[in-house]
């Protein structure tokens, strides 16, 4: 369930970042999406290791 929530969060942030008018806002949104994607990847790796 957590994976789904992180994926929804990441997709929501991507949508928000794509709608941002200022370049700085888009960069910040991209960083947040990247961090969320890394968290999801870490959780997937942990699940695979189990």
C-alpha positions as CSV (number, residue, x, y, z in Angstrom):
1,X,0.0,0.0,0.0
2,X,2.9,2.3,0.8
3,X,4.3,1.8,-2.7
4,X,1.0,2.9,-4.3
5,X,0.9,6.0,-2.1
6,X,4.5,7.0,-3.0
7,X,3.7,6.4,-6.7
8,X,0.6,8.6,-6.4
9,X,2.6,11.2,-4.6
10,X,5.3,11.1,-7.3
11,X,2.8,11.4,-10.1
12,X,1.0,14.3,-8.4
13,X,4.3,16.1,-7.9
14,X,5.2,15.6,-11.6
15,X,1.8,17.0,-12.6
16,X,2.4,20.0,-10.3
17,X,5.9,20.5,-11.6
18,X,4.7,20.4,-15.2
19,X,2.2,23.1,-14.5
20,X,4.6,25.5,-12.7
21,X,5.2,28.7,-14.5
22,X,8.5,29.6,-13.0
23,X,11.6,27.6,-13.7
24,X,12.6,27.6,-10.1
25,X,9.3,26.1,-9.0
26,X,9.7,23.4,-11.7
27,X,13.2,22.6,-10.5
28,X,12.0,22.3,-6.9
29,X,9.1,20.1,-8.0
30,X,11.5,17.9,-10.0
31,X,13.8,17.5,-6.9
32,X,10.8,16.5,-4.9
33,X,9.7,14.0,-7.5
34,X,13.2,12.6,-7.7
35,X,13.4,12.2,-3.9
36,X,10.0,10.4,-3.9
37,X,11.1,8.1,-6.7
38,X,14.2,7.3,-4.8
39,X,12.2,6.4,-1.7
40,X,10.0,4.1,-3.8
41,X,13.0,2.5,-5.4
42,X,14.5,1.9,-1.9
43,X,11.3,0.3,-0.7
44,X,11.1,-1.9,-3.8
45,X,14.7,-3.0,-3.2
46,X,13.9,-3.9,0.4
47,X,10.9,-5.9,-0.7
48,X,12.9,-7.8,-3.2
49,X,15.6,-8.6,-0.6
50,X,13.0,-10.2,1.6
